[in-house]
Amino acid sequence: RLPGVAELAAMGGAYAREARRMVTVSYVLLAGVNDSPAEARALAALVAPHGLHVNLIPVNEVEELGYRPPSRAAVSEFVSVLLDAKVPTHVRATRGAESNAACGQLRRRPRSAT
């Protein structure tokens, strides 16, 4: 049996206390999917009791998948909810998206017929 998300959060908190190390949860933000204040409150309720840190990663757009990065305002509001809940939070800077070289964008492209 694999542990569920709540059990993993508890395990991360136990490890952080025992090892006296910071444990970080990475959370990919998808516009209109999981970037709402309600989702932020749910994430805070999951990680705050265990002293976990959150690394927010706005998704890099991949045309074929249809996911879009959240707006700056949505990210800011998400961060505010987490910080209000005393959850240490960091937003990962995106680099390379303009040249399709950002995380999640590197993939094999079909060769064009010549």
MOPAC internal coordinates of N, CA, C and O (Angstrom, degrees):
PM7 1SCF
backbone

  N    0.0000 0     0.00 0     0.00 0    0    0    0
  C    1.4507 1     0.00 0     0.00 0    1    0    0
  C    1.5209 1   109.44 1     0.00 0    2    1    0
  O    1.2310 1   121.21 1   -47.62 1    3    2    1
  N    1.3066 1   115.29 1   132.38 1    3    2    1
  C    1.4589 1   120.03 1   176.51 1    5    3    2
  C    1.5229 1   109.51 1   -89.30 1    6    5    3
  O    1.2310 1   119.94 1   -36.52 1    7    6    5
  N    1.3289 1   117.72 1   143.48 1    7    6    5
  C    1.4666 1   119.43 1   178.93 1    9    7    6
  C    1.5262 1   111.14 1   -70.53 1   10    9    7
  O    1.2310 1   120.76 1   -30.35 1   11   10    9
  N    1.3329 1   116.16 1   149.65 1   11   10    9
  C    1.4516 1   121.29 1   175.38 1   13   11   10
  C    1.5241 1   110.35 1   -81.45 1   14   13   11
  O    1.2310 1   120.69 1    -3.36 1   15   14   13
  N    1.3095 1   116.29 1   176.64 1   15   14   13
  C    1.4665 1   121.60 1  -176.59 1   17   15   14
  C    1.5259 1   111.29 1   -61.87 1   18   17   15
  O    1.2310 1   119.85 1   136.61 1   19   18   17
  N    1.3225 1   117.89 1   -43.39 1   19   18   17
  C    1.4688 1   120.16 1  -179.71 1   21   19   18
  C    1.5268 1   110.82 1   -63.52 1   22   21   19
  O    1.2310 1   120.79 1   140.35 1   23   22   21
  N    1.3259 1   116.09 1   -39.65 1   23   22   21
  C    1.4626 1   119.79 1   178.72 1   25   23   22
  C    1.5307 1   110.69 1   -67.23 1   26   25   23
  O    1.2310 1   120.23 1   141.65 1   27   26   25
  N    1.3209 1   117.16 1   -38.35 1   27   26   25
  C    1.4665 1   120.37 1   177.02 1   29   27   26
  C    1.5233 1   111.09 1   -63.64 1   30   29   27
  O    1.2310 1   120.38 1   139.96 1   31   30   29
  N    1.3375 1   116.88 1   -40.04 1   31   30   29
  C    1.4670 1   120.21 1   177.75 1   33   31   30
  C    1.5266 1   110.17 1   -61.94 1   34   33   31
  O    1.2310 1   120.33 1   136.42 1   35   34   33
  N    1.3173 1   116.97 1   -43.58 1   35   34   33
  C    1.4686 1   120.66 1   178.63 1   37   35   34
  C    1.5251 1   110.96 1   -63.66 1   38   37   35
  O    1.2310 1   120.56 1   139.11 1   39   38   37
  N    1.3180 1   116.53 1   -40.89 1   39   38   37
  C    1.4650 1   120.53 1   178.32 1   41   39   38
  C    1.5317 1   110.62 1   -64.47 1   42   41   39
  O    1.2310 1   120.72 1   139.54 1   43   42   41
  N    1.3376 1   116.23 1   -40.46 1   43   42   41
  C    1.4656 1   120.05 1   177.51 1   45   43   42
  C    1.5108 1   111.61 1   -62.74 1   46   45   43
  O    1.2310 1   120.53 1   138.50 1   47   46   45
  N    1.3253 1   116.58 1   -41.50 1   47   46   45
  C    1.4616 1   120.72 1   177.79 1   49   47   46
  C    1.5133 1   112.19 1   -64.54 1   50   49   47
  O    1.2310 1   120.50 1   138.52 1   51   50   49
  N    1.3310 1   116.65 1   -41.48 1   51   50   49
  C    1.4683 1   120.65 1   178.53 1   53   51   50
  C    1.5218 1   110.47 1   -63.58 1   54   53   51
  O    1.2310 1   120.71 1   138.06 1   55   54   53
  N    1.3194 1   116.26 1   -41.94 1   55   54   53
  C    1.4644 1   119.81 1   178.46 1   57   55   54
  C    1.5305 1   110.38 1   -64.09 1   58   57   55
  O    1.2310 1   120.37 1   135.82 1   59   58   57
  N    1.3234 1   116.90 1   -44.18 1   59   58   57
  C    1.4692 1   120.67 1  -179.21 1   61   59   58
  C    1.5269 1   110.95 1   -58.67 1   62   61   59
  O    1.2310 1   120.66 1   137.16 1   63   62   61
  N    1.3277 1   116.35 1   -42.84 1   63   62   61
  C    1.4716 1   119.85 1   179.47 1   65   63   62
  C    1.5274 1   111.52 1   -67.13 1   66   65   63
  O    1.2310 1   120.90 1   134.50 1   67   66   65
  N    1.3142 1   115.88 1   -45.50 1   67   66   65
  C    1.4653 1   119.81 1  -176.77 1   69   67   66
  C    1.5310 1   111.93 1   -68.07 1   70   69   67
  O    1.2310 1   120.54 1   136.35 1   71   70   69
  N    1.3190 1   116.57 1   -43.65 1   71   70   69
  C    1.4652 1   120.72 1  -176.55 1   73   71   70
  C    1.5276 1   112.49 1   -88.63 1   74   73   71
  O    1.2310 1   121.15 1   171.24 1   75   74   73
  N    1.3349 1   115.41 1    -8.76 1   75   74   73
  C    1.4714 1   120.82 1  -176.06 1   77   75   74
  C    1.5234 1   111.07 1    54.03 1   78   77   75
  O    1.2310 1   122.46 1  -130.88 1   79   78   77
  N    1.3282 1   112.89 1    49.12 1   79   78   77
  C    1.4585 1   120.68 1  -179.82 1   81   79   78
  C    1.5175 1   108.85 1  -130.94 1   82   81   79
  O    1.2310 1   121.39 1   -24.75 1   83   82   81
  N    1.3190 1   114.94 1   155.25 1   83   82   81
  C    1.4513 1   120.53 1   176.58 1   85   83   82
  C    1.5336 1   109.00 1   -78.84 1   86   85   83
  O    1.2310 1   120.91 1   -44.07 1   87   86   85
  N    1.3180 1   115.86 1   135.93 1   87   86   85
  C    1.4619 1   121.31 1   174.80 1   89   87   86
  C    1.5203 1   107.11 1  -115.94 1   90   89   87
  O    1.2310 1   121.12 1   -50.65 1   91   90   89
  N    1.3173 1   115.46 1   129.35 1   91   90   89
  C    1.4562 1   121.82 1  -176.23 1   93   91   90
  C    1.5173 1   110.71 1  -113.72 1   94   93   91
  O    1.2310 1   121.23 1   -42.77 1   95   94   93
  N    1.3220 1   115.26 1   137.23 1   95   94   93
  C    1.4587 1   122.71 1   173.77 1   97   95   94
  C    1.5221 1   106.74 1  -104.80 1   98   97   95
  O    1.2310 1   120.06 1   -55.14 1   99   98   97
  N    1.3195 1   117.50 1   124.86 1   99   98   97
  C    1.4668 1   121.23 1   175.52 1  101   99   98
  C    1.5197 1   108.52 1   -92.36 1  102  101   99
  O    1.2310 1   120.90 1   -45.43 1  103  102  101
  N    1.3344 1   115.88 1   134.57 1  103  102  101
  C    1.4614 1   122.00 1  -174.66 1  105  103  102
  C    1.5230 1   107.67 1  -133.23 1  106  105  103
  O    1.2310 1   120.05 1   -63.85 1  107  106  105
  N    1.3187 1   117.51 1   116.15 1  107  106  105
  C    1.4608 1   122.29 1  -179.18 1  109  107  106
  C    1.5253 1   109.04 1   -85.75 1  110  109  107
  O    1.2310 1   120.85 1   -56.04 1  111  110  109
  N    1.3330 1   115.98 1   123.96 1  111  110  109
  C    1.4634 1   121.46 1  -179.94 1  113  111  110
  C    1.5267 1   110.32 1   -91.22 1  114  113  111
  O    1.2310 1   120.83 1   -53.52 1  115  114  113
  N    1.3309 1   116.03 1   126.48 1  115  114  113
  C    1.4586 1   123.21 1   178.55 1  117  115  114
  C    1.5257 1   108.26 1  -118.24 1  118  117  115
  O    1.2310 1   120.12 1   -57.08 1  119  118  117
  N    1.3249 1   117.38 1   122.92 1  119  118  117
  C    1.4650 1   121.26 1  -178.43 1  121  119  118
  C    1.5252 1   110.75 1   -55.74 1  122  121  119
  O    1.2310 1   121.12 1   -52.01 1  123  122  121
  N    1.3342 1   115.46 1   127.99 1  123  122  121
  C    1.4501 1   121.15 1   176.54 1  125  123  122
  C    1.5180 1   115.12 1    74.60 1  126  125  123
  O    1.2310 1   120.05 1  -179.59 1  127  126  125
  N    1.3263 1   117.51 1     0.41 1  127  126  125
  C    1.4653 1   121.02 1  -178.92 1  129  127  126
  C    1.5249 1   110.59 1  -110.93 1  130  129  127
  O    1.2310 1   120.57 1   126.12 1  131  130  129
  N    1.3422 1   116.51 1   -53.88 1  131  130  129
  C    1.4687 1   119.70 1  -175.99 1  133  131  130
  C    1.5260 1   112.43 1  -143.07 1  134  133  131
  O    1.2310 1   120.41 1  -149.87 1  135  134  133
  N    1.3276 1   116.83 1    30.13 1  135  134  133
  C    1.4684 1   120.38 1  -176.37 1  137  135  134
  C    1.5259 1   113.68 1  -109.90 1  138  137  135
  O    1.2310 1   119.90 1  -164.17 1  139  138  137
  N    1.3135 1   117.79 1    15.83 1  139  138  137
  C    1.4661 1   121.12 1  -177.27 1  141  139  138
  C    1.5286 1   111.35 1   -84.57 1  142  141  139
  O    1.2310 1   120.25 1   -19.49 1  143  142  141
  N    1.3327 1   117.13 1   160.51 1  143  142  141
  C    1.4661 1   119.99 1   174.39 1  145  143  142
  C    1.5342 1   112.24 1   -58.40 1  146  145  143
  O    1.2310 1   120.09 1   145.85 1  147  146  145
  N    1.3238 1   117.44 1   -34.15 1  147  146  145
  C    1.4719 1   120.17 1   178.25 1  149  147  146
  C    1.5253 1   110.53 1   -63.69 1  150  149  147
  O    1.2310 1   120.15 1   139.63 1  151  150  149
  N    1.3242 1   117.31 1   -40.37 1  151  150  149
  C    1.4692 1   120.91 1   177.41 1  153  151  150
  C    1.5253 1   110.15 1   -66.06 1  154  153  151
  O    1.2310 1   120.48 1   142.57 1  155  154  153
  N    1.3348 1   116.68 1   -37.43 1  155  154  153
  C    1.4703 1   120.54 1   178.06 1  157  155  154
  C    1.5266 1   110.39 1   -64.67 1  158  157  155
  O    1.2310 1   120.30 1   138.53 1  159  158  157
  N    1.3318 1   117.03 1   -41.47 1  159  158  157
  C    1.4695 1   120.11 1   177.94 1  161  159  158
  C    1.5266 1   110.98 1   -63.47 1  162  161  159
  O    1.2310 1   120.62 1   139.67 1  163  162  161
  N    1.3315 1   116.42 1   -40.33 1  163  162  161
  C    1.4690 1   120.24 1   178.63 1  165  163  162
  C    1.5294 1   110.66 1   -64.80 1  166  165  163
  O    1.2310 1   120.37 1   139.06 1  167  166  165
  N    1.3283 1   116.90 1   -40.94 1  167  166  165
  C    1.4635 1   120.17 1   178.11 1  169  167  166
  C    1.5238 1   110.36 1   -65.10 1  170  169  167
  O    1.2310 1   120.61 1   137.02 1  171  170  169
  N    1.3326 1   116.43 1   -42.98 1  171  170  169
  C    1.4698 1   120.37 1   178.71 1  173  171  170
  C    1.5269 1   110.88 1   -60.51 1  174  173  171
  O    1.2310 1   120.42 1   137.85 1  175  174  173
  N    1.3236 1   116.80 1   -42.15 1  175  174  173
  C    1.4698 1   120.38 1   179.58 1  177  175  174
  C    1.5254 1   111.24 1   -63.84 1  178  177  175
  O    1.2310 1   120.55 1   150.11 1  179  178  177
  N    1.3120 1   116.54 1   -29.89 1  179  178  177
  C    1.4595 1   121.28 1  -179.64 1  181  179  178
  C    1.5264 1   112.20 1   -76.90 1  182  181  179
  O    1.2310 1   120.12 1   137.60 1  183  182  181
  N    1.3405 1   117.37 1   -42.40 1  183  182  181
  C    1.4708 1   119.76 1  -171.65 1  185  183  182
  C    1.5223 1   114.68 1   -98.70 1  186  185  183
  O    1.2310 1   119.66 1   149.83 1  187  186  185
  N    1.3255 1   118.25 1   -30.17 1  187  186  185
  C    1.4744 1   120.63 1  -175.16 1  189  187  186
  C    1.5280 1   113.52 1   -57.88 1  190  189  187
  O    1.2310 1   119.00 1   135.98 1  191  190  189
  N    1.3337 1   119.51 1   -44.02 1  191  190  189
  C    1.4669 1   118.66 1  -178.82 1  193  191  190
  C    1.5310 1   113.76 1   -62.02 1  194  193  191
  O    1.2310 1   120.51 1   162.52 1  195  194  193
  N    1.3233 1   116.63 1   -17.48 1  195  194  193
  C    1.4640 1   120.88 1  -176.12 1  197  195  194
  C    1.5282 1   112.74 1  -107.01 1  198  197  195
  O    1.2310 1   120.44 1  -177.62 1  199  198  197
  N    1.3382 1   116.76 1     2.38 1  199  198  197
  C    1.4607 1   120.38 1   177.72 1  201  199  198
  C    1.5171 1   114.23 1    68.68 1  202  201  199
  O    1.2310 1   120.30 1  -152.96 1  203  202  201
  N    1.3202 1   117.03 1    27.04 1  203  202  201
  C    1.4584 1   120.49 1  -178.86 1  205  203  202
  C    1.5232 1   111.11 1   -83.84 1  206  205  203
  O    1.2310 1   120.67 1   -30.69 1  207  206  205
  N    1.3004 1   116.32 1   149.31 1  207  206  205
  C    1.4577 1   123.30 1   175.62 1  209  207  206
  C    1.5223 1   107.87 1   -94.26 1  210  209  207
  O    1.2310 1   120.73 1   -23.62 1  211  210  209
  N    1.3408 1   116.21 1   156.38 1  211  210  209
  C    1.4622 1   120.51 1  -179.79 1  213  211  210
  C    1.5210 1   109.58 1  -122.38 1  214  213  211
  O    1.2310 1   121.13 1   -48.21 1  215  214  213
  N    1.3179 1   115.45 1   131.79 1  215  214  213
  C    1.4543 1   123.69 1   174.00 1  217  215  214
  C    1.5291 1   106.25 1  -110.23 1  218  217  215
  O    1.2310 1   120.58 1   -71.14 1  219  218  217
  N    1.3281 1   116.50 1   108.86 1  219  218  217
  C    1.4632 1   120.66 1  -179.63 1  221  219  218
  C    1.5214 1   109.46 1   -87.42 1  222  221  219
  O    1.2310 1   120.96 1   -46.00 1  223  222  221
  N    1.3177 1   115.77 1   134.00 1  223  222  221
  C    1.4584 1   121.41 1  -178.56 1  225  223  222
  C    1.5289 1   108.63 1  -125.67 1  226  225  223
  O    1.2310 1   119.74 1   -79.07 1  227  226  225
  N    1.3410 1   118.11 1   100.93 1  227  226  225
  C    1.4659 1   118.67 1   174.14 1  229  227  226
  C    1.5338 1   108.57 1   -62.80 1  230  229  227
  O    1.2310 1   120.57 1   -51.31 1  231  230  229
  N    1.3221 1   116.52 1   128.69 1  231  230  229
  C    1.4626 1   120.65 1  -176.29 1  233  231  230
  C    1.5284 1   109.71 1   -60.09 1  234  233  231
  O    1.2310 1   121.09 1   -35.48 1  235  234  233
  N    1.3110 1   115.52 1   144.52 1  235  234  233
  C    1.4576 1   120.75 1   172.06 1  237  235  234
  C    1.5184 1   106.90 1   -88.90 1  238  237  235
  O    1.2310 1   120.91 1   -47.66 1  239  238  237
  N    1.3094 1   115.87 1   132.34 1  239  238  237
  C    1.4550 1   120.34 1  -175.09 1  241  239  238
  C    1.5271 1   111.32 1   -65.10 1  242  241  239
  O    1.2310 1   121.61 1   -49.50 1  243  242  241
  N    1.3183 1   114.52 1   130.50 1  243  242  241
  C    1.4582 1   122.39 1   172.94 1  245  243  242
  C    1.5214 1   105.18 1  -124.69 1  246  245  243
  O    1.2310 1   120.88 1   -70.69 1  247  246  245
  N    1.3143 1   115.92 1   109.31 1  247  246  245
  C    1.4592 1   121.74 1  -170.83 1  249  247  246
  C    1.5272 1   113.43 1   -49.96 1  250  249  247
  O    1.2310 1   120.23 1   137.02 1  251  250  249
  N    1.3159 1   117.16 1   -42.98 1  251  250  249
  C    1.4580 1   120.47 1  -175.41 1  253  251  250
  C    1.5286 1   113.38 1   -68.02 1  254  253  251
  O    1.2310 1   119.93 1   157.73 1  255  254  253
  N    1.3224 1   117.74 1   -22.27 1  255  254  253
  C    1.4661 1   120.90 1  -176.48 1  257  255  254
  C    1.5235 1   113.30 1   -91.41 1  258  257  255
  O    1.2310 1   120.30 1   155.28 1  259  258  257
  N    1.3117 1   117.03 1   -24.72 1  259  258  257
  C    1.4542 1   120.36 1   177.62 1  261  259  258
  C    1.5163 1   116.08 1    84.63 1  262  261  259
  O    1.2310 1   119.56 1   178.43 1  263  262  261
  N    1.3294 1   118.45 1    -1.57 1  263  262  261
  C    1.4616 1   120.17 1   177.74 1  265  263  262
  C    1.5129 1   109.75 1   -82.41 1  266  265  263
  O    1.2310 1   121.17 1   -35.54 1  267  266  265
  N    1.3317 1   115.37 1   144.46 1  267  266  265
  C    1.4607 1   121.27 1  -179.20 1  269  267  266
  C    1.5201 1   108.90 1  -124.04 1  270  269  267
  O    1.2310 1   120.62 1   -29.75 1  271  270  269
  N    1.3327 1   116.42 1   150.25 1  271  270  269
  C    1.4646 1   118.86 1   175.27 1  273  271  270
  C    1.5261 1   109.82 1   -71.41 1  274  273  271
  O    1.2310 1   120.10 1   -30.33 1  275  274  273
  N    1.3166 1   117.41 1   149.67 1  275  274  273
  C    1.4647 1   120.03 1   177.35 1  277  275  274
  C    1.5234 1   110.22 1   -71.34 1  278  277  275
  O    1.2310 1   121.01 1   -19.90 1  279  278  277
  N    1.3187 1   115.68 1   160.10 1  279  278  277
  C    1.4655 1   120.54 1   176.60 1  281  279  278
  C    1.5255 1   109.46 1   -68.84 1  282  281  279
  O    1.2310 1   121.05 1   -18.81 1  283  282  281
  N    1.3145 1   115.59 1   161.19 1  283  282  281
  C    1.4685 1   119.51 1   176.75 1  285  283  282
  C    1.5246 1   110.67 1   -59.86 1  286  285  283
  O    1.2310 1   120.97 1   142.45 1  287  286  285
  N    1.3275 1   115.74 1   -37.55 1  287  286  285
  C    1.4683 1   119.80 1   179.48 1  289  287  286
  C    1.5276 1   110.78 1   -63.80 1  290  289  287
  O    1.2310 1   120.33 1   138.78 1  291  290  289
  N    1.3300 1   116.98 1   -41.22 1  291  290  289
  C    1.4684 1   120.32 1   179.49 1  293  291  290
  C    1.5255 1   110.71 1   -65.62 1  294  293  291
  O    1.2310 1   120.38 1   138.82 1  295  294  293
  N    1.3262 1   116.88 1   -41.18 1  295  294  293
  C    1.4692 1   120.33 1   178.22 1  297  295  294
  C    1.5206 1   109.80 1   -63.72 1  298  297  295
  O    1.2310 1   120.65 1   135.41 1  299  298  297
  N    1.3261 1   116.36 1   -44.59 1  299  298  297
  C    1.4645 1   121.09 1  -179.77 1  301  299  298
  C    1.5240 1   111.30 1   -60.39 1  302  301  299
  O    1.2310 1   120.40 1   136.79 1  303  302  301
  N    1.3221 1   116.83 1   -43.21 1  303  302  301
  C    1.4650 1   120.65 1   179.27 1  305  303  302
  C    1.5313 1   110.78 1   -66.28 1  306  305  303
  O    1.2310 1   120.31 1   140.14 1  307  306  305
  N    1.3254 1   117.02 1   -39.86 1  307  306  305
  C    1.4626 1   121.85 1   178.24 1  309  307  306
  C    1.5242 1   109.73 1   -61.12 1  310  309  307
  O    1.2310 1   120.83 1   133.62 1  311  310  309
  N    1.3251 1   116.03 1   -46.38 1  311  310  309
  C    1.4674 1   121.46 1   178.57 1  313  311  310
  C    1.5242 1   110.43 1   -60.63 1  314  313  311
  O    1.2310 1   120.12 1   135.84 1  315  314  313
  N    1.3222 1   117.38 1   -44.16 1  315  314  313
  C    1.4679 1   121.29 1  -179.37 1  317  315  314
  C    1.5200 1   111.75 1   -58.68 1  318  317  315
  O    1.2310 1   120.62 1   137.63 1  319  318  317
  N    1.3280 1   116.41 1   -42.37 1  319  318  317
  C    1.4691 1   120.18 1   178.95 1  321  319  318
  C    1.5290 1   109.92 1   -61.89 1  322  321  319
  O    1.2310 1   120.39 1   135.02 1  323  322  321
  N    1.3327 1   116.86 1   -44.98 1  323  322  321
  C    1.4684 1   120.07 1  -179.68 1  325  323  322
  C    1.5237 1   111.22 1   -65.02 1  326  325  323
  O    1.2310 1   120.24 1   135.34 1  327  326  325
  N    1.3188 1   117.16 1   -44.66 1  327  326  325
  C    1.4639 1   120.03 1  -179.49 1  329  327  326
  C    1.5235 1   111.52 1   -65.42 1  330  329  327
  O    1.2310 1   120.26 1   142.03 1  331  330  329
  N    1.3414 1   117.11 1   -37.97 1  331  330  329
  C    1.4694 1   120.35 1   176.41 1  333  331  330
  C    1.5282 1   111.06 1   -61.01 1  334  333  331
  O    1.2310 1   120.74 1   150.78 1  335  334  333
  N    1.3398 1   116.19 1   -29.22 1  335  334  333
  C    1.4681 1   121.19 1   178.38 1  337  335  334
  C    1.5289 1   111.33 1   -88.71 1  338  337  335
  O    1.2310 1   120.80 1  -170.66 1  339  338  337
  N    1.3348 1   116.07 1     9.34 1  339  338  337
  C    1.4825 1   122.11 1   178.27 1  341  339  338
  C    1.5272 1   112.78 1    65.91 1  342  341  339
  O    1.2310 1   120.61 1  -148.13 1  343  342  341
  N    1.3316 1   116.44 1    31.87 1  343  342  341
  C    1.4625 1   121.33 1   176.68 1  345  343  342
  C    1.5260 1   108.03 1   -97.70 1  346  345  343
  O    1.2310 1   119.57 1   -64.26 1  347  346  345
  N    1.3336 1   118.42 1   115.74 1  347  346  345
  C    1.4679 1   119.97 1   176.41 1  349  347  346
  C    1.5309 1   109.31 1   -60.02 1  350  349  347
  O    1.2310 1   120.93 1   -51.83 1  351  350  349
  N    1.3271 1   115.83 1   128.17 1  351  350  349
  C    1.4619 1   120.65 1  -171.12 1  353  351  350
  C    1.5174 1   111.08 1  -134.99 1  354  353  351
  O    1.2310 1   121.04 1   -38.31 1  355  354  353
  N    1.3163 1   115.61 1   141.69 1  355  354  353
  C    1.4586 1   123.06 1   176.65 1  357  355  354
  C    1.5249 1   107.33 1  -133.64 1  358  357  355
  O    1.2310 1   120.27 1   -39.61 1  359  358  357
  N    1.3313 1   117.09 1   140.39 1  359  358  357
  C    1.4615 1   121.04 1   175.16 1  361  359  358
  C    1.5210 1   107.58 1  -106.71 1  362  361  359
  O    1.2310 1   120.85 1   -57.57 1  363  362  361
  N    1.3017 1   115.98 1   122.43 1  363  362  361
  C    1.4633 1   120.41 1  -179.87 1  365  363  362
  C    1.5228 1   109.71 1   -71.14 1  366  365  363
  O    1.2310 1   121.03 1   -48.83 1  367  366  365
  N    1.3147 1   115.63 1   131.17 1  367  366  365
  C    1.4622 1   121.01 1   176.28 1  369  367  366
  C    1.5243 1   108.61 1   -72.77 1  370  369  367
  O    1.2310 1   121.03 1   -41.28 1  371  370  369
  N    1.3187 1   115.64 1   138.72 1  371  370  369
  C    1.4611 1   119.33 1   177.80 1  373  371  370
  C    1.5222 1   108.76 1   -95.29 1  374  373  371
  O    1.2310 1   121.37 1   -43.68 1  375  374  373
  N    1.3033 1   114.98 1   136.32 1  375  374  373
  C    1.4627 1   121.13 1   178.61 1  377  375  374
  C    1.5208 1   108.43 1  -137.35 1  378  377  375
  O    1.2310 1   121.05 1   -36.67 1  379  378  377
  N    1.3135 1   115.60 1   143.33 1  379  378  377
  C    1.4579 1   120.31 1   174.51 1  381  379  378
  C    1.5101 1   115.28 1    89.93 1  382  381  379
  O    1.2310 1   119.68 1   179.97 1  383  382  381
  N    1.3324 1   118.22 1    -0.03 1  383  382  381
  C    1.4672 1   119.94 1  -176.89 1  385  383  382
  C    1.5277 1   112.08 1   -64.71 1  386  385  383
  O    1.2310 1   120.53 1   146.27 1  387  386  385
  N    1.3268 1   116.60 1   -33.73 1  387  386  385
  C    1.4653 1   119.89 1  -177.67 1  389  387  386
  C    1.5258 1   111.76 1   -63.21 1  390  389  387
  O    1.2310 1   120.44 1   149.92 1  391  390  389
  N    1.3192 1   116.77 1   -30.08 1  391  390  389
  C    1.4687 1   120.65 1  -178.23 1  393  391  390
  C    1.5322 1   111.71 1  -106.01 1  394  393  391
  O    1.2310 1   120.67 1  -162.66 1  395  394  393
  N    1.3430 1   116.33 1    17.34 1  395  394  393
  C    1.4709 1   121.89 1  -178.63 1  397  395  394
  C    1.5265 1   112.18 1    55.24 1  398  397  395
  O    1.2310 1   120.82 1  -143.38 1  399  398  397
  N    1.3301 1   116.05 1    36.62 1  399  398  397
  C    1.4678 1   120.77 1  -178.89 1  401  399  398
  C    1.5190 1   112.07 1  -118.65 1  402  401  399
  O    1.2310 1   120.19 1  -168.22 1  403  402  401
  N    1.3273 1   117.24 1    11.78 1  403  402  401
  C    1.4634 1   120.88 1  -179.53 1  405  403  402
  C    1.5255 1   110.02 1   -81.47 1  406  405  403
  O    1.2310 1   121.52 1   -12.91 1  407  406  405
  N    1.3324 1   114.69 1   167.09 1  407  406  405
  C    1.4604 1   120.80 1   179.27 1  409  407  406
  C    1.5295 1   109.80 1   -53.85 1  410  409  407
  O    1.2310 1   120.60 1   -48.92 1  411  410  409
  N    1.3054 1   116.47 1   131.08 1  411  410  409
  C    1.4562 1   121.68 1   179.89 1  413  411  410
  C    1.5137 1   113.65 1    89.14 1  414  413  411
  O    1.2310 1   120.33 1   167.45 1  415  414  413
  N    1.3388 1   116.97 1   -12.55 1  415  414  413
  C    1.4562 1   119.68 1  -178.33 1  417  415  414
  C    1.5261 1   112.77 1   -99.34 1  418  417  415
  O    1.2310 1   120.57 1   161.49 1  419  418  417
  N    1.3134 1   116.51 1   -18.51 1  419  418  417
  C    1.4608 1   118.78 1  -179.10 1  421  419  418
  C    1.5219 1   108.87 1   -77.54 1  422  421  419
  O    1.2310 1   121.10 1   -58.75 1  423  422  421
  N    1.2850 1   115.51 1   121.25 1  423  422  421
  C    1.4562 1   120.59 1  -179.06 1  425  423  422
  C    1.5191 1   108.38 1  -160.96 1  426  425  423
  O    1.2310 1   121.80 1   -14.66 1  427  426  425
  N    1.2691 1   114.17 1   165.34 1  427  426  425
  C    1.4575 1   118.79 1   179.05 1  429  427  426
  C    1.5138 1   108.82 1   -74.17 1  430  429  427
  O    1.2310 1   121.25 1   -49.10 1  431  430  429
  N    1.3078 1   115.22 1   130.90 1  431  430  429
  C    1.4637 1   120.00 1   177.92 1  433  431  430
  C    1.5273 1   108.82 1  -105.19 1  434  433  431
  O    1.2310 1   120.58 1   -35.86 1  435  434  433
  N    1.3206 1   116.50 1   144.14 1  435  434  433
  C    1.4667 1   118.28 1   178.31 1  437  435  434
  C    1.5269 1   110.20 1   -63.06 1  438  437  435
  O    1.2310 1   121.06 1   -37.30 1  439  438  437
  N    1.3073 1   115.58 1   142.70 1  439  438  437
  C    1.4645 1   119.51 1   176.95 1  441  439  438
  C    1.5132 1   108.82 1   -76.43 1  442  441  439
  O    1.2310 1   121.63 1   -38.13 1  443  442  441
  N    1.3174 1   114.48 1   141.87 1  443  442  441
  C    1.4614 1   118.01 1   177.33 1  445  443  442
  C    1.5232 1   108.68 1   -82.23 1  446  445  443
  O    1.2310 1   121.06 1   -34.12 1  447  446  445
  N    1.3048 1   115.57 1   145.88 1  447  446  445
  C    1.4637 1   120.48 1   179.16 1  449  447  446
  C    1.5168 1   108.81 1   -70.81 1  450  449  447
  O    1.2310 1   120.53 1   -46.60 1  451  450  449
  N    1.3058 1   116.60 1   133.40 1  451  450  449
  C    1.4720 1   120.03 1   179.00 1  453  451  450
  C    1.4982 1   110.95 1  -122.21 1  454  453  451
  O    1.2310 1   120.10 1   180.00 1  455  454  453

